[in-house]
């Protein structure tokens, strides 16, 4: 069983309380659903928060990206640990095979299931085990894609995922090694997902080959990545506000905007405005298409250009921009 005096447990409890209302909230008001895969990171988070068992529910999502036998073994191991800890355990099955980008679909369905389980369990918060290396991996991936301020915000420490449910990440300032140490100290052998070692996937390649090299060059780079994400988030706040002003000042109709003000705006602001336009009609903005559309919107060309997004089309004409569902 975890000890409240363990330094990792103390840090996680402090972050959990800070992210769920701070000193002014009672622990009874912090009821939290922990996304519990059985891996070292989510296990460490659950072990730490299980010192407050009345205020925690563990949620295990079973998906069809792995064999049925492996998935069932993980679910059973997670349920056994929760029984030992005295923590309520819930599970949900989701299907992702044959649905486009499997990883993106799995992420979307996982958060949808977590949101539903949180509501069913009366939890105002959902906590995940993302840690400092996850933050650095995410920033490197977005850097490779040429992301702007929006992407360089990295993994948010806290964000709304539904009207009355907030996603929190108490472990972002901790390392994966901290999670493994806590699991070992508690005698818990965490589950290992073999797909995490598949270096044909970009995130795994960064995790196993690039980040260890960066740590030899600049020890502590993973923890410092949170500083970059925080600074980028502040910069993005300015960009987002300017983009909202641009959209408001140039709007001709609900789905049409005058181009003239766009030509004088910065690339970052125009790119964010394009992103917001696409989301107006529930489209999916992708970085490459957003940057191409932003470039066309800022140009002095009068040529009509069409940019196809998943869910909508953005049309840049001589004097206006229009979006069609």
Secondary structure, 3 states (H helix, E strand, C coil): CCCCCCHHHHHHHHHHHHHCCHHHCCHHHCCEEEECCCCHHHHHHHHHHHHHHHHEEEEEEEECCCCHHHHHHHHHHHHHHHHHHCCEEEEEEECCCCCCCHHHHHHHHHHHHHHHHHHHHCCCEEECCCCHHHHHHHHHHHHHCCCCCCHHHCCCCEEEEECCEEEECCCCCCCHHHHHHHHHHCCCCCCCCHHHHCCCCHHHHHHHHHHHHHHHHCCCHHHHHHHHHHHHHHHHHHHHHHHHHHHHHHEEECCEEECHHHHHCCHHHHHHHHHHHHHHCCCECCHHHHHHHHHHHHCCCCCCEEEEEECEEEEECCCEEEEEC
